[in-house]
Amino acid sequence: METNNSRQAAWVAMGSLFSFGFSIVSSMILSRYFDKADYGTYKQVMYVYNTLLTVFTLGLPKAYSYFLPRVNPQEAKDLINKITRLFFLLGGVFSILLFLGASLIAQFLKNPDLEIALRYFSLVPFLMLPTMGLEGILSTYKKTKFLAGYTITTRLFMLCCVALPVMIFNLDYIGAIIGFVIASIFSAFLALYLKVYPVRNNIKNRTQTSYKEIFQFSLPLMYASLWGVLMSSADQFFISRFFGLEVFADFSSGSMELPFVGMIVGACSTVLSPIFSRMSHEKVNLYEQSYPLWKSVYQKTALLIYPIVVYCWVFADVIMVALYGEKYETSQTFFKIKVLTYIFSLIIFAPFLINTGKVKFYARVTVIFAILVWPMEYVSLLLTNSPYSISIVSLLLHVARIFVFLIVIAKMFQVKLYELFPLSLIGKIIIPSFVILYAERILLNYCHIESPFLVLSISLIVYVIVYCVYSVIAKLDYLSIVKPLISRE
């Protein structure tokens, strides 16, 4: 069971790794070929889309992994089609409103160039919303290798359509957005095929799952996701509106997703969601069956993620320069603040709460913190007039929200709060990593190496070698991660 779950997670992680890689390459190209104002406009388009996306998906992407493990196989095809039809309807409404509301959004964010950019982009929601939830379907039926293939293929096509034409033909951000629309057409057709692929040979019976049941599950999740987006987008709004496009470009670059972190956490969430749903449906003892799974996943993700987090913190300035150029060295402060969120973000709390019947609680807590973040960030703006204080307030509330969830999860498992954390393991990873990396940084500064790519290459190679030796001495169990992936059982 654990071996199979690890393999499924590995496929999801592989797709996410390539997705991140293509995204970074695209950002490296666009940030160098656009000036800061144009790049800021392009990032604002993505900010608007991702913010409104939560509203129009209505929490439905999670419905696949929640309902499919609970229905008869003969009903699966009809259930998938039923939810997909909703996505087409919602995507159409989203596209129309984005086109008609482009002028108002541009005025709100004080960027007149945003209006035409959003109108060119407005077809994307109709194309991309029906692709939502593909990971839930393929994970439920243990077909995550197809998810990896889909992710790699579509991101490569996106890179070819968005970034490469800008580099070759010197296009502006409108050209990049048109390329994004073209790539979305390809993604939509491929996703619609893969959605029904695992159940293509099943007998198709009318599903007993009603729209009412679907919305009873998804709407509270949508509310939580909406407020979660409002919480996470507060800093983007304040920085964009009060500090201008150039600071927003710095912020957007510094707030990039870390390599491997989103990949690993997302993979675990995708694989565990249908498992937690099935356990909840079968009313198993959470302490006996879910808690060991929780501990195992946390320990493995900590082993993989914390060394990366520490490395990115120590070499934040070099990473920013290597990725985006010297003009983005100022993004390092935003990047360090973002890195700190990953110390807690690897906890797989959302799929557990959502799939064990705690959706309304999850929504209520998110609402409270989303309401708190806006006035608190505004007060920090008035007191300091610094964009960094806004990001720090966002970080503190993000951590506080996670701890509220963990208190409830500890009660469900009937354990103490600290027992949810492998504290000894965390200490054995983080403290020596800081010692190793700061020693490296001092030596590299003494050598006066100019190239950021050379600094990163040398530091990473040395870090991997020294850390591997240390992990053997400290008996850090990395074999427990590798064995399930190579086992043939």
C-alpha positions, 0 to 999 in steps of 0.5 A: 500500500505504502509502496504504491502510494509513494509511486503515485506521489512520485509521478505527480511530483515528476510532473510538478517538477517539470511544470516548475522548471518550464515556469522558471525558464519562462519567467527567466526569459520574460523578465529579461526581455520585458522591462519591469513595467511590462513584466509587472503588467503580465504578472498582474494578468496572472494575479487577476486570473488566479484570484478570480479562478477560485470564485468561479471553480466553486470548489469543484476540483476537489469534488472528483477525489471526494466522490469518485472513491465513494460511488459505484464504478458504473456511475463514475463516467457520468459523475465526471461528465456532470462536474465537467459540464459545470466547469464549462458553464462557469468558464464561460461566465468567467470569460465574459465577465473578465472581458467586460470588466477589464476596464474596471479592473485596470482602474482598480489596479491603476494600470491602464495597460491592463485593460487590453491585456485582460481582454486578449486573455479573457478566452483562457478561463473558458478553455482552462476551467474544464481541465480542473480536477484532472489530478483528482480523477487520475489519482483516484484510479492510480493513473498519475503517470498520465498526469505527469505526461499531461503536465510535462506536455502542456507546460512544454507547449506553453513554453513554446507558445509564450516565452520562445516567441518573445525571445525569437521575435521580440514580442511584447506582453500582448504577444505572450498572452496570445501565446498563452491562449493558444497553449490553453486550447491544446491543454483543454482538448488533452485534459478532456480526453484524459478525464474519461480515460480511466473509466472509458471501458466502464458501463455508463449508468446515471450517477446517484450523486446529485448536483445538490450533494456536489454543491453541499461539498464544494461550496463550503470549500469554495468559500474557504478557497475564496477567502484563502485567495483573498488572504493571500492576495492582500499583499499583492493588492497593496504592493501593486496599488501603493508601490507601483509596477516595478516593486510589484515585479520585484515582489512577484519574482521574489514570491516564486514557488520554491522548486520541489516544495510545491511539487512534493506537497502537491503530490502528497495532497493529490494522492492522499485526498482519495485515501482520506476520503475512503477512510472517512467513508469507512469510519476507520479509527483515525488514530490507528490508521490515519495518524501513522500515515500522517507521521510517515508523510510528514517525516518524508516531506521534512527530509526532502523539503527542509534542506531545500528551504535552508539552502534557498534562504542562505543563497536567496540573493544569488538565486534571484540574480541567477533567475531574473538578472541583477535588476531583481537582486532586490527581490531577495527580501520578498523571497526570504519571507516566502521561503519561511512560509514553507517551514509550515506549508509542508503540513498536509492539513487541507486534504485531511480536513476536507476529506474527513468532513471538516470542510465548514470548519476549514472555511470558517477559520479561513474566513476569519484570517482573511478578514484579519489580514486586510486591516492588519496589512493596511495598518502595517502600510500606514506605520512603516510605508514598506512593502516588506512589512506587508509580506511579514504580516501575511506570513505571520497570519499564514502560520497562525491559521495553520496552527488553528487547524493543527489544534483540531487535527491533534484532537481528532487524532487524540494526541498532543499538538507537539506530537504532530511534529517530528521535532527531533528530526526537524532539528537534525535537519535544519540546524546542521544545514544552516551551519554547512551553508553559512560556512560555504557562503563565507568561503565563496564570498572570500573567493570573490566568484562573479558568476551567480550560476557558478556560485550556485553550482559550486555551493549546491554540489558541495552542500549535497556531498557534505549533507549526504555524509552528514545524513549517514552519520545522523542516521536520517532515513532517506532510504525509506523514501527511495525504497518504495520507488525502486521496489518491484513488489 
